[in-house]
Amino acid sequence: MADDRAFDPTTVAGVVLTPGAGADRDHRTLVALEAALAPLPVLRLDFANRERGSRGPERAEAAVPHLRERADAWADELGVDPARLVLGGRSFGGRMASMAVAQGQPAAGLLLLSYPLHPPGRPEQLRVGHLPDVRVPVLAVSGERDPFGSPDELRHHLASLAGPWELVTVPGDHSPQDPPVVAAVLGWFARPVG
């Protein structure tokens, strides 16, 4: 059953941000978002393979449990329910966050930056099977020329989400400039409830 509740930024106690497959927690967009969202606490999280010193991409089977465990631990540190955290990230990181939420990780919302709908040039290899199980509010921000999924493709597939969602397209490709991405996220957090 769909959850039609709107995103309520007044209930958010923190934001967990994860990087793309080839990046780390210090990716420029994650750093820019942390600065822009202050004083709201932000945890920029590396996946376990990066913490061990590996530069290769993490496997979903390891990345999703790691994200869930770290989000729960951080919520405990903050003294809040994990359902008061927004989860998200760039590309692979956003996909892992969406899979964690689809598997039952509590969250106040989901932030998908440059969601990798499919590999470039391979629109038949979709990464969307879990989306109908995502029941929290979602903001997706994507470059208008992103080879991992066009705005039209994203609109079509995000429609399978069980909760409310919004897609904001910005100039650029899979790595759009930070100011419009940050503006879209801040706009989501500033939106009045009701």
C-alpha positions as CSV (number, residue, x, y, z in Angstrom):
1,M,0.0,0.0,0.0
2,A,1.4,3.4,-0.9
3,D,2.4,5.9,1.7
4,D,1.1,9.3,0.6
5,R,2.6,11.3,3.4
6,A,4.5,14.3,2.3
7,F,8.1,15.0,3.2
8,D,8.2,16.8,6.6
9,P,11.6,18.4,7.0
10,T,10.6,19.5,10.6
11,T,10.9,15.9,11.8
12,V,14.4,15.3,10.2
13,A,17.2,14.8,12.8
14,G,20.0,14.1,10.3
15,V,21.1,13.1,6.8
16,V,23.2,10.2,5.8
17,L,25.0,10.7,2.5
18,T,26.9,8.0,0.6
19,P,29.2,8.3,-2.5
20,G,29.2,6.9,-5.9
21,A,31.1,3.7,-6.7
22,G,34.4,5.3,-7.6
23,A,34.3,8.0,-5.0
24,D,34.5,8.4,-1.2
25,R,32.8,10.4,1.5
26,D,34.7,13.5,0.5
27,H,33.1,13.8,-2.9
28,R,32.6,17.5,-3.6
29,T,28.8,17.2,-3.8
30,L,28.5,15.5,-0.5
31,V,30.8,18.1,1.1
32,A,28.8,20.9,-0.4
33,L,25.5,19.4,0.8
34,E,26.8,19.0,4.4
35,A,27.9,22.7,4.4
36,A,24.5,23.9,3.0
37,L,22.4,21.8,5.4
38,A,24.2,23.0,8.5
39,P,23.3,23.1,11.3
40,L,21.4,19.9,10.5
41,P,23.8,16.9,11.3
42,V,25.1,15.2,8.2
43,L,27.0,11.9,8.2
44,R,29.1,11.5,5.0
45,L,29.6,7.7,4.9
46,D,32.2,5.6,3.1
47,F,31.2,2.0,2.2
48,A,33.1,-0.8,4.0
49,N,35.5,-1.5,1.1
50,R,36.7,2.1,1.0
51,E,37.2,2.0,4.8
52,R,39.4,-1.0,4.3
53,G,41.4,0.9,1.7
54,S,40.0,-0.6,-1.5
55,R,39.2,1.7,-4.4
56,G,37.1,-0.8,-6.3
57,P,33.3,-0.7,-6.3
58,E,31.5,-2.3,-3.4
59,R,29.0,-5.1,-3.9
60,A,25.4,-4.4,-3.0
61,E,25.3,-7.5,-0.8
62,A,27.9,-5.8,1.5
63,A,27.0,-2.1,0.9
64,V,23.4,-2.3,1.9
65,P,23.9,-4.0,5.3
66,H,26.8,-1.6,6.0
67,L,24.7,1.4,5.3
68,R,21.8,0.1,7.5
69,E,24.2,-0.7,10.4
70,R,25.9,2.7,10.2
71,A,22.6,4.6,9.9
72,D,21.2,2.8,13.0
73,A,24.4,3.4,15.0
74,W,24.4,7.1,14.1
75,A,20.8,7.5,15.0
76,D,21.6,5.9,18.4
77,E,24.5,8.4,18.8
78,L,22.2,11.3,18.0
79,G,19.6,9.8,20.4
80,V,16.8,9.7,17.7
81,D,14.7,7.0,16.0
82,P,16.3,6.0,12.6
83,A,13.0,6.9,11.0
84,R,14.1,10.6,11.6
85,L,17.0,10.3,9.2
86,V,17.0,11.1,5.5
87,L,19.2,8.5,3.6
88,G,20.7,9.1,0.2
89,G,23.7,9.7,-1.9
90,R,25.2,10.1,-5.3
91,S,24.8,7.4,-8.1
92,F,25.7,4.0,-6.5
93,G,25.3,5.5,-3.0
94,G,21.8,6.6,-3.7
95,R,20.9,3.3,-5.2
96,M,22.2,1.5,-2.1
97,A,20.2,3.8,0.1
98,S,17.1,3.1,-1.9
99,M,17.7,-0.6,-1.6
100,A,18.2,-0.3,2.2
101,V,14.9,1.5,2.5
102,A,13.2,-1.0,0.2
103,Q,14.5,-3.7,2.5
104,G,12.9,-2.0,5.5
105,Q,15.4,0.5,6.8
106,P,13.4,3.3,8.5
107,A,13.9,6.7,7.0
108,A,12.2,10.1,6.9
109,G,13.0,10.4,3.2
110,L,15.3,9.4,0.4
111,L,17.7,11.6,-1.5
112,L,18.7,10.2,-4.9
113,L,21.4,12.3,-6.7
114,S,22.3,11.2,-10.2
115,Y,20.4,7.9,-9.7
116,P,22.0,5.2,-12.0
117,L,18.9,3.9,-13.6
118,H,20.9,1.8,-16.1
119,P,24.5,1.6,-17.3
120,P,25.3,4.2,-20.1
121,G,24.1,2.8,-23.4
122,R,22.3,-0.2,-21.9
123,P,18.8,0.9,-21.1
124,E,17.6,-2.7,-20.9
125,Q,19.8,-3.3,-17.8
126,L,17.5,-1.4,-15.4
127,R,18.1,-1.1,-11.7
128,V,14.6,-0.6,-10.6
129,G,13.2,-3.9,-9.2
130,H,13.2,-2.6,-5.6
131,L,11.6,0.8,-6.2
132,P,8.0,-0.4,-5.7
133,D,9.0,-1.3,-2.1
134,V,10.2,2.3,-1.3
135,R,7.4,3.9,0.7
136,V,9.1,7.1,2.0
137,P,9.2,10.5,0.3
138,V,11.9,10.7,-2.4
139,L,13.7,13.6,-4.0
140,A,15.7,12.7,-7.2
141,V,18.0,15.3,-8.7
142,S,19.6,14.4,-12.0
143,G,21.5,16.1,-14.8
144,E,19.4,16.7,-18.0
145,R,22.0,14.8,-20.1
146,D,22.8,12.0,-17.6
147,P,23.7,8.9,-19.7
148,F,22.7,6.7,-16.7
149,G,19.0,7.7,-17.2
150,S,17.3,10.5,-19.1
151,P,14.7,12.7,-17.3
152,D,11.9,10.9,-19.2
153,E,13.3,7.5,-18.3
154,L,13.6,8.5,-14.6
155,R,10.0,9.9,-14.6
156,H,8.7,6.7,-16.0
157,H,10.5,4.4,-13.6
158,L,10.2,6.6,-10.5
159,A,6.4,6.4,-10.9
160,S,6.7,2.9,-9.5
161,L,7.8,4.2,-6.1
162,A,5.2,3.5,-3.5
163,G,5.6,6.8,-1.7
164,P,5.5,10.5,-2.9
165,W,8.4,11.5,-5.1
166,E,9.8,14.5,-7.0
167,L,12.3,14.7,-9.8
168,V,14.4,17.9,-10.3
169,T,16.5,18.1,-13.4
170,V,19.5,20.4,-13.5
171,P,22.0,21.3,-16.2
172,G,24.7,18.8,-16.8
173,D,25.4,15.1,-17.1
174,H,26.1,12.4,-14.4
175,S,28.2,14.9,-12.4
176,P,26.3,18.2,-12.5
177,Q,27.7,21.3,-10.9
178,D,27.0,21.5,-7.2
179,P,25.0,24.8,-6.9
180,P,21.8,23.6,-8.7
181,V,22.0,20.3,-6.9
182,V,22.3,21.9,-3.5
183,A,19.5,24.4,-4.4
184,A,17.2,21.5,-5.3
185,V,17.9,19.7,-2.0
186,L,17.6,22.9,0.1
187,G,14.3,23.6,-1.7
188,W,13.0,20.2,-0.6
189,F,14.0,20.8,3.0
190,A,12.5,24.3,3.0
191,R,9.1,23.3,1.6
192,P,6.2,23.9,4.0
193,V,4.3,20.9,5.2
194,G,0.7,20.4,4.4
